[in-house]
Amino acid sequence: MAHDHFDFYIHVDKKFDINPHLFLKDLPNVYFINDRTDVKWAGYNTVKATFRCIKEIVATGIQYDFINFLSGQDYPLTSPARLMDFFEKNKGKEFMSYRDIKNDWKEGLIRMERYFLANHTFKGRHTLERLINVLMPKRTVPYNMHPYGKSMFWMLSPEIALYVVDKVESDRKLTNFFYYCWASDEFVFQTILMNSPYRDRIINNNYRYIDWSLGGASPKLLDEHDFEQIKASDMLFARKLNIEKSAKLFDLIDTELLMLFSIITWHI
């Protein structure tokens, strides 16, 4: 991923010690987010952490063309040079996968219509959730916005990313609505942008190879048996991978994909 025109901003969950990671600061173009957040899985703090990262990046004053939002379980499928070429050729476009929740993702609608306390960890939380949802009517997105959602990972221009931050943080109705969604990080960018003047700039692809075939709340953890499908996917990144289960897959990507693309780029 190292490239003269790529900067890396790393957010370390506030509940974890940052010191074991600080050696990365010795690498070129690597920075750590200062305003860290205690992230709660499926809770609104994931959105809050993302917003803080966007604001710190924009506050540097550096004129970036894209913010490419990655997790620690993503892995590149192409060389830095080809990735740079992709960004150069696609300036002015925004890359974010989305689905129409009302018409194409009915199970996702429940996560918006009901109240969830995923940002809290107190005892009896689930009992209170059930009680609230018995007593309270179904929720709807403020301002008659049509709901959209999908993967929380995207490649957006700083201008567009900051538009979402400002839109939500400046509006208590929107903040409160997304706060009580389950995994609102999978709704907030899609819903705001697809109901905005920028919707025509959105390309419905985040260029991640993600396998949801197992169902459930998380995608499949990829291994070497997924390599041929990954290779044929024309995606820029794959997720989820980890060092224990995906070790052989890492090797295949490094030796067969990244090395191949480096050779092609060199000859071009």
N, C-alpha and C positions, 0 to 999 in steps of 0.2 A: 504493500500500500504506500510505501514511502515515495514521495514525489515532491519536487521543488514547489509545485503550485497547490499542494494539499496541506492544510493545517488540521491537527487533530485536537479536539477538545474532549476531555474525559471526565465524566461524572461518576464519582464513587459514592455509592449509597452511604448516607450519613451514619447508618447504624454500624458500619464496618470501619476498621482502622485503615486510614489512607496510606500510612507509611510504607507498607510492603509494595505499593504501586509507584512510589515517587521516583524510583530509578528511571522510569520512562521519561522523566523531564530532561534527562541527559540526551535524549534523541532529538534530532532537528524537528522543529515545527510541532512539538507536543506541548499541550497546556492542560492544566486541570481546572475544572469549574470550581470556583470559590464558594458560591452560595449553594451548598449541598442540601439534599432533601432526604429524609427518612422515607424511603419508598415502601408502600404497602401494596402487595400483589393484588391487582384488580381494583385498587383504590384510587382516589383522585390525586393522591400524592405523586403518582406516576406522571400525570398531566402537569402538575405543579413543577416537578423536576425538569420536564421537557421545556416548559415555558421559561424557567430560570436559565437553562442552557442557551436557549435562543436569545434571550435578552443580553446575556454576557457576551455572546459571539457578536451580536450587532453592536454592542457598546465598544468593541475594540476599534470601530471606525474603519476596519479593513473592508474593502469592497469585494465581497465574495459573490460569485454567480449562483452557487448552490450550497445549501446545508444538506448533507447526506446523513440521515439519522440511522445509526447502527447500534446493535447491542453487542455484548461480549460473546454472544453465541452465533454471530454472523461470521462468514468467511468469504473472502473475495474469490471469484471464479475467473477473473481476467487480470491482465497486467495493469499496473498503474498508468502506463502510457496509453493503453487502449481505453481505460476508464476516463482519462483526461480527454481523449479524443471524443468520447461519447458526450461529455459535458460541453465541450466546445461546439459540437454540432447541434446541441439541443438547448442553447441559450434561449430564454423566453418561454420555455415549456416547464410544466410542473408535473412531477411523477409521483402519483399516489393511487394506490389501489382502492377501489370503493365498490360497494353494493348498495342498491336501493333496499333499505331495510324493510319497508312496508310490503314491497312486492317480490323481493328476492332473498330475504333473510329473516323470515318470520320469527325464528328462534332468537334472533338478535333483538327483536322488538321488546321482548320481555325484559331484557336488561336495561331498557330505557323507560318502560312504562311502570315498573315497580320501583319501590324504594329499597336501596341496598346500603348497608353500613360498612362496606368493604374497607373504608379508610380508618376504621376503628377496630380495636382488638379486645374490648372489655368483655367480661363474662356475661353471658346471656344475650349477646348481640343478635344471634339468629332468632331467638324467641321474640325479641323486640321488633326485628324486621317483619316477622310474620304478623305480629299484632298491628303494626303500622299499616301493612298492606291489606289487612282485613278492614280497617277503619277508614282508610284514605282511598279516594278514587284513583283510577289509572292516571299516570302522568302523561303529559304531551310536551313536545318540544316547544319552547317559547316562540312567539311571533309566527306561529303556523309554519315554521321551517319544516321542510321535508327531511326525514332522518336518513342519513347515509352512514356507512361504516365499513370497516374491514381491518387490514393490518395497520398497526401503529407506526410502521416504518415507512419512510418516504424520502424523496429527494426534492426539496422545495427551495425556491429563491428566498433569501433573507426577508425580502419585502413581503412575500406572501406568508411566510411563517410568522412574522411579527404581526401581520394583519390578524391572524387567528388569536394570538396572545392578547392583543389590544382589545379585540372584539369581546372576548370572554371575560378578561379581567376588569373591564370597565362596565360590565353589565351584571348586576347582582342576580337577575333572573337566570341568565345563562350559567353563571358560576354555580348557583345553587342546583340548577337542573343537572349539570354534568357531575357535580359532587356526589349525587345520590344514584348515579348509574353504576352498573357493574362493569368494570373495565372500560371506563369512559375514554381511555386513551385510544380505543379502537373506534370511537365515534366522533370525537370533538373536531379533529381536523377535517374529516370528510363532511360532516354536517355543516360546519361553518363555511367551508370553501365551496361546496356544491350549492349553497344558497347565497352565493356572493357574486359580484360582478366578474370575478376571476374564474368562474367555472369553465369557461371555454378554453382556458389555458391548461386545464388538468388532463393529463394522459392517464388513463385507467390501467396503470402498470407501475409497480414499484421496483421491478426487475430483481425480485427476490425469489429464489426457488424455495417454496415452503410446501410441505406435504401435510395436509389435513385429513388424510384418508382414514386415520384411526378414530376420528371424531373426538369429542371431549374438548376441554378448555385450552389445551396446548397442542401445538403441532408435533408431529413425529420427530424424534431425535434421529438424525440421519446417520447412516453408516456406509460401509463400502458397497453394500448391495444397492444403494441408491445412485451410484456413480454414473451409470450409463444414462439414466434419466436426467441427471443433473447436466451431464455433458451435452445432451441433446436439447436442453431447455433454452439456450441463448440468454440466460439470466446473468446478472452481474455479481450477485451474491447468493449464498445459500444459508439457510437457517432451519432448525437449530442443530448445532454441533457442540460436542464437548470432547475434552482430551481423552477421556476414558473410553467411551463407546465409539467415537469417530476417528480414532487415531489412524486407522488404515485409510479412511476416506481423506483425511488431511494429506496423507502421503500421495494418494492418487491424484488429488487436485494439484498438488505442488509439482509432481513429476510429469503429469500428462496434460494438464490444462495451462497452468501458469507458465511452465517452461515453453510449451508450444506457442502461446500467445507472445511471449517475450521474443522468440525467434522470428515470428511473423512480423512483429513490430520492428525488430532490428532490420530486417530485409526491406521493409517498406521505406 
